[in-house]
């Protein structure tokens, strides 16, 4: 007897009805245990494989595990897998591949029942989600306040020593939060040596992954997929020790300000990753930076670094969790401490260069001995404290640096170079720069677009602007003076 001939009989006869009730009972019992057990029972009933595929997380549950890739591919391209039975379930897709001997009606019944039970489990989880989300947000606030021991005790995870932080911003964060929550399936019980906390605060989504020092990249992959699908921008910082959670939190915000639609997730260690600093002579560079930064504590240095990376005091305040007035007052105090005008674009570029410098190699007197041998006399007495207004000789005036600078800003037409230099001196503010150049703001905006295309750089990134400012300085043959802007009557200009 063929399977086709028995399908209708089994679907309508007493034996078929009893068989379907038995299958439903088995699925119900499995659903009371966990989603994984439910998927495993469904695979057993169809004598094949079953996968619950999420568009962000990939395979949420899979039986057997080897079928995960096939299930995700079938959910993404159902027409290419006509032999699979698919049902939407709890924001994901249930994919069943039954054995050839299993009647199609039975496979459809198992798929429909499993999807319905997944929906029930999803609704129950949604009822508890609000309370769980509030608890997660509270634990993140405790970590930021320095109550590390209280959080690890609550989690029962004293062996979790490090944290990786993601800060995401976008238009529809509530939806993004729910999607990521469903994909991560966070639990307050550590799973596989890690525990993920996530919560919305101050108009952004914060994700903190607690682990034992090794980040397996799972959360990064989920955040990357979410950012692409939900059009979010994200910054990432870590892994750092749990006690440094506030530092990771502010670094992630600074990194997010460098994110673009082409690069939606930016690690903090890539923000301001300079192509210039590897070209500088290490020993004099490190000694100059140490001398410049000597009056500053590590906390001061971190505040300045976040400010310079984000490009504005309000953004730095948001990243650091402080008020804008507090950040302004602290930067004024640090300017007095450094004896420098931190509103000057050159000083800011030099300060960022100093903050990027490697630690000095104490006891290395090779440079000083080389200086004595070249000059033929002993060097003068101990030098005074280094200044931010100027760099020591031999730091930027090397052949390697000049080659780098020409490669970056070489070829700019005179009017574009003058306009770009003026705009950078005004800290990327278009209105005052246009007023000094005596051109319309729209004209200047168009020139800046041409500069960005020529340089192939993101001019919205404050660290990129600082590096371009240094490159313009290194290649300057005359004053990039707005008065020298080529003109031809009125407010037009003449190409040279």
C-alpha positions in Angstrom: 0.0 0.0 0.0 1.5 3.4 -1.0 1.9 6.2 1.5 -0.4 8.3 -0.6 -3.2 5.9 -0.3 -2.9 5.7 3.5 -2.7 9.4 4.1 -6.4 10.2 3.7 -7.4 7.2 5.7 -5.1 8.0 8.6 -6.1 11.6 8.6 -9.8 10.7 8.9 -9.9 7.3 10.6 -9.8 6.6 14.3 -6.3 5.3 14.1 -5.1 8.5 12.4 -6.8 10.7 14.9 -5.3 8.8 17.8 -1.9 9.0 16.2 -2.2 12.8 15.9 -3.4 13.1 19.6 -0.4 11.0 20.7 1.9 13.3 18.7 0.3 16.4 20.2 0.7 15.0 23.7 4.4 14.2 23.1 5.0 17.7 21.8 3.1 19.3 24.7 5.2 17.4 27.3 8.4 18.4 25.5 7.3 22.1 25.4 6.9 22.1 29.2 10.6 21.3 29.5 12.3 23.7 27.0 12.3 24.9 23.4 15.2 22.6 22.6 13.3 19.5 23.8 10.3 20.6 21.7 12.4 20.8 18.6 14.0 17.5 19.4 10.6 15.9 19.8 9.4 17.3 16.5 12.4 15.9 14.7 11.7 12.5 16.3 8.1 12.5 15.2 8.9 13.2 11.6 11.9 10.9 11.6 14.1 13.6 10.1 15.5 16.9 11.3 14.0 20.1 12.8 15.5 23.6 13.1 14.1 26.8 14.6 15.9 29.5 12.5 16.1 33.2 13.6 17.0 35.9 11.1 19.5 37.4 13.6 20.7 34.5 15.7 20.7 31.8 12.9 19.8 28.4 14.3 18.2 28.8 17.7 17.5 25.1 18.2 18.5 22.3 15.9 18.1 18.5 16.0 20.5 17.1 15.0 23.1 19.9 15.4 24.5 19.1 12.0 21.2 20.2 10.4 21.5 23.8 11.6 23.1 25.2 8.4 20.5 23.4 6.2 17.6 24.7 8.3 18.9 28.4 8.2 19.4 28.1 4.4 15.9 26.6 3.9 14.4 29.4 6.0 16.2 32.0 3.9 15.4 30.4 0.5 12.2 28.3 0.9 11.7 27.8 -2.8 15.0 26.0 -3.0 13.8 23.5 -0.4 10.3 22.4 -1.4 10.7 19.1 0.6 10.8 21.0 3.9 7.8 22.0 5.8 8.0 25.6 7.2 5.9 27.5 9.7 6.4 31.0 11.3 6.9 30.6 15.0 7.6 33.3 17.7 9.4 35.6 15.4 11.5 32.9 13.8 10.9 30.1 11.2 10.3 26.4 12.1 11.8 24.1 9.4 11.0 20.4 9.4 12.4 17.9 7.0 10.5 14.6 7.3 11.6 11.2 6.2 10.2 10.0 2.9 8.1 7.3 4.6 6.3 9.9 6.8 2.9 11.0 5.4 2.8 14.7 4.4 -0.3 15.2 6.5 1.5 14.0 9.6 4.5 16.2 8.9 2.1 19.2 8.5 0.3 18.3 11.8 3.6 18.1 13.7 4.8 21.4 12.2 1.6 23.3 13.0 1.4 21.9 16.5 5.1 22.7 17.2 4.7 26.2 15.9 1.7 26.8 18.0 3.5 25.6 21.1 6.5 27.8 20.3 4.1 30.8 20.0 2.7 29.9 23.5 6.2 29.7 24.9 7.1 33.0 23.2 4.0 34.7 24.7 4.9 33.5 28.1 8.4 34.7 27.7 7.1 38.1 26.6 5.0 38.4 29.7 8.1 38.0 31.8 10.4 40.0 29.5 9.5 43.4 30.9 10.5 42.5 34.4 13.7 40.7 33.2 14.7 43.7 31.1 14.3 46.0 34.1 16.4 43.7 36.1 19.1 43.7 33.5 19.1 47.5 33.3 19.5 47.6 37.1 22.5 45.3 37.0 24.1 47.3 34.3 23.7 50.5 36.4 25.2 48.7 39.4 28.2 47.7 37.3 28.7 51.3 36.1 28.5 52.4 39.7 31.3 50.1 40.7 29.3 47.5 42.6 31.0 44.6 40.8 30.8 42.2 43.8 27.0 42.7 44.2 26.4 41.9 40.5 28.5 38.8 40.4 26.9 37.6 43.7 23.5 38.2 42.1 24.5 36.2 39.1 26.2 33.5 41.1 29.2 34.0 38.7 32.3 34.9 40.7 34.4 33.4 38.0 33.3 36.0 35.4 36.2 38.5 35.5 35.9 40.5 32.3 33.3 42.5 30.3 32.8 43.5 26.7 30.5 46.4 26.2 28.4 47.4 23.2 26.5 50.7 22.9 24.0 50.9 20.1 21.9 53.9 18.8 19.2 54.1 16.1 15.7 55.0 15.3 13.7 52.1 16.6 15.6 50.9 19.7 12.6 49.1 21.4 12.2 46.8 18.4 15.9 46.3 18.2 16.0 45.5 21.9 13.3 42.8 21.6 14.9 41.3 18.5 18.3 41.0 20.1 16.8 39.7 23.4 15.1 36.9 21.4 18.3 36.2 19.5 20.6 36.2 22.6 18.1 34.5 24.9 19.8 36.1 27.9 19.8 34.4 31.3 21.0 35.5 34.7 22.6 32.1 35.0 26.0 31.9 33.4 26.0 29.8 30.3 29.2 28.3 28.8 31.3 30.6 30.9 29.5 33.8 29.9 26.5 35.9 30.9 24.9 38.7 28.8 23.1 41.7 30.2 21.3 44.2 28.1 19.2 47.3 28.8 18.1 50.6 27.4 19.3 53.7 29.1 19.6 57.3 28.0 18.2 56.6 24.5 20.6 53.8 23.6 20.9 50.1 23.9 23.7 48.8 26.2 24.9 45.2 26.0 27.4 43.9 28.5 28.8 40.4 28.0 30.5 39.1 31.2 33.0 36.4 30.6 36.3 34.9 31.8 38.6 37.1 29.7 38.0 35.3 26.4 35.3 36.7 24.1 34.1 34.0 21.7 32.6 36.6 19.3 29.0 35.3 19.5 27.5 38.6 20.8 29.6 40.5 18.3 28.1 38.5 15.4 24.6 39.1 16.7 25.2 42.8 17.2 26.6 43.1 13.7 23.6 41.3 12.1 21.2 43.4 14.2 22.9 46.7 13.2 22.6 45.8 9.5 19.0 44.8 9.7 17.8 47.6 12.1 20.1 50.3 10.7 21.9 50.9 14.0 25.3 52.3 14.8 27.4 50.6 17.5 30.6 51.0 19.4 32.4 48.1 21.1 34.9 48.1 24.0 36.7 45.3 25.8 37.4 42.8 27.0 38.3 44.8 30.1 38.3 43.7 33.8 34.9 44.1 35.4 36.2 46.8 37.6 36.8 48.9 34.5 33.2 48.7 33.3 32.8 52.5 33.3 35.9 52.9 31.1 34.6 50.3 28.7 31.2 52.0 28.7 32.6 55.4 27.8 35.1 53.9 25.2 32.2 52.1 23.5 30.3 55.4 23.1 33.4 57.2 21.7 33.8 54.3 19.2 30.1 54.6 18.2 30.7 58.2 17.1 33.1 56.8 14.4 30.5 54.3 13.1 29.0 54.9 9.6 26.5 53.0 7.5 29.4 51.4 5.7 31.0 50.3 9.0 28.2 50.0 11.6 30.2 48.4 14.5 33.5 50.0 15.5 35.8 48.6 18.2 37.2 51.2 20.6 40.8 50.1 19.8 40.2 51.0 16.2 39.0 54.6 17.0 41.9 56.8 16.2 44.0 53.9 15.1 46.6 56.1 13.5 48.6 55.5 10.4 50.9 58.2 11.5 52.1 57.0 15.0 53.9 53.9 13.7 56.0 56.2 11.5 57.3 58.3 14.4 60.6 57.6 16.1 59.6 55.7 19.2 62.0 56.9 21.8 61.7 60.7 21.3 57.9 60.4 20.7 57.4 58.5 23.9 59.6 60.8 26.0 57.8 63.9 24.6 54.4 62.4 25.3 55.4 61.4 28.9 56.7 65.0 29.5 53.5 66.5 28.1 51.1 64.2 30.1 53.1 64.2 33.3 50.6 66.6 35.1 47.6 64.4 34.3 46.3 61.4 36.1 44.9 58.4 34.2 41.4 59.6 34.8 42.3 63.0 33.3 43.8 61.3 30.3 40.8 59.2 29.7 38.4 62.2 29.9 40.6 64.0 27.3 40.8 61.0 25.1 37.0 60.5 25.1 36.5 64.2 24.4 39.0 64.2 21.5 37.6 61.0 20.0 33.9 62.1 20.2 34.7 65.6 18.9 32.5 67.7 21.3 32.0 68.2 25.0 28.2 67.2 24.9 29.1 63.9 23.2 31.9 63.3 25.7 29.5 64.1 28.5 27.0 61.5 27.2 29.8 58.9 26.8 31.2 59.5 30.3 27.8 59.7 32.0 28.5 63.3 33.2 26.7 66.6 32.6 28.0 68.8 29.8 28.8 71.6 32.3 30.9 69.2 34.4 32.9 68.1 31.3 33.4 71.8 30.3 34.7 72.7 33.8 37.1 69.8 34.0 38.5 70.5 30.5 39.1 74.1 31.6 40.9 72.9 34.7 43.0 70.5 32.6 43.9 73.3 30.1 45.3 75.3 33.0 47.1 72.2 34.3 48.7 71.7 30.9 49.3 75.4 30.3 47.8 75.1 26.8 44.8 76.5 24.9 42.8 73.3 24.2 40.5 75.3 21.9 43.3 75.5 19.4 43.0 72.8 16.6 46.8 72.2 16.5 47.0 71.8 20.3 44.2 69.3 20.2 45.9 67.3 17.4 49.2 67.3 19.3 47.3 66.2 22.5 45.7 63.3 20.7 49.1 62.3 19.4 50.5 62.4 22.9 47.6 60.3 24.3 48.3 57.7 21.6 52.0 57.4 22.4 53.6 54.1 23.6 55.0 53.9 27.1 58.5 55.3 27.2 61.4 52.9 27.5 63.2 54.2 30.5 67.0 53.9 30.6 67.4 54.0 26.8 69.9 56.7 26.3 70.8 55.8 22.8 69.1 58.9 21.3 70.9 61.3 23.7 74.3 59.6 23.0 73.6 59.9 19.3 72.8 63.6 19.8 76.1 64.1 21.6 78.1 62.2 18.9 76.5 64.2 16.1 77.0 67.6 17.8 80.5 66.9 19.1 79.6 68.4 22.4 77.6 67.6 25.5 73.9 68.4 25.4 72.7 71.4 27.3 71.2 71.1 30.8 67.9 69.4 31.4 65.2 70.6 29.0 62.1 72.3 30.3 58.7 70.7 30.2 57.4 69.8 26.8 54.7 72.0 25.3 51.7 71.1 23.3 51.9 74.1 21.0 54.9 72.6 19.1 56.5 69.3 18.6 60.1 68.5 19.1 62.5 68.5 16.1 62.7 65.3 14.3 59.2 64.1 15.1 57.1 65.1 12.2 59.8 66.4 9.9 61.0 63.0 8.7 61.0 61.6 5.2 58.5 58.9 6.3 56.1 61.4 7.7 56.3 63.7 4.7 55.6 60.7 2.4 52.6 59.8 4.5 51.3 63.3 4.5 51.7 63.8 0.8 49.9 60.5 0.2 47.0 61.7 2.3 46.5 65.3 1.3 48.6 65.6 -1.8 46.7 66.6 -4.9 44.1 68.7 -3.2 43.3 71.8 -5.3 44.4 75.1 -3.7 40.8 76.2 -2.9 40.0 72.8 -1.4 43.1 72.8 0.8 42.5 76.3 2.1 38.9 75.6 2.8 39.7 72.3 4.5 42.4 73.8 6.7 40.1 76.7 7.7 37.2 74.3 8.5 39.5 72.2 10.7 40.8 75.2 12.6 37.1 76.0 13.4 36.7 72.4 14.8 34.5 71.2 11.9 32.0 74.1 12.3 30.8 75.1 8.8 29.2 78.5 9.6 32.3 80.3 11.1 34.6 78.7 8.5 32.3 79.9 5.7 32.2 83.4 7.2 36.1 83.5 7.3 36.3 82.2 3.8 33.6 84.6 2.6 31.7 81.9 0.8 28.3 80.5 1.3 27.8 77.6 3.7 26.4 75.5 0.8 29.5 76.2 -1.2 31.8 75.1 1.7 29.7 72.0 2.2 30.2 71.0 -1.4 34.0 71.6 -1.2 34.2 69.4 2.0 32.3 66.7 0.1 35.0 66.8 -2.6 37.7 66.7 0.0 36.2 63.6 1.7 36.0 61.9 -1.7 39.6 62.9 -2.6 41.0 61.8 0.8 38.8 58.7 1.1 38.3 59.5 4.8 35.3 60.0 7.0 35.5 63.7 8.0 32.8 63.2 10.6 35.4 61.3 12.7 37.2 63.7 15.0 40.3 61.6 15.1 40.5 61.5 11.3 40.2 65.3 11.3 43.1 65.6 13.7 45.3 63.5 11.6 44.4 65.4 8.4 45.3 68.6 10.3 48.7 67.3 11.0 49.1 66.1 7.4 48.2 69.6 6.2 50.8 71.1 8.6 53.5 68.7 7.4 53.0 69.5 3.7 52.4 73.2 4.1 54.6 75.4 1.8 52.9 78.6 2.7 50.1 79.9 4.9 46.8 78.2 4.1 45.2 81.6 4.5 41.6 82.3 3.5 42.8 85.6 2.0 44.8 83.5 -0.5 41.7 81.7 -1.7 41.6 81.9 -5.6 38.7 84.1 -6.6 37.2 85.6 -9.7 34.9 88.4 -8.7 32.2 88.3 -6.0 32.3 85.0 -4.0 33.4 82.8 -6.8 36.8 81.2 -7.1 39.2 80.3 -9.9 40.7 76.9 -10.5 44.5 76.9 -10.8 
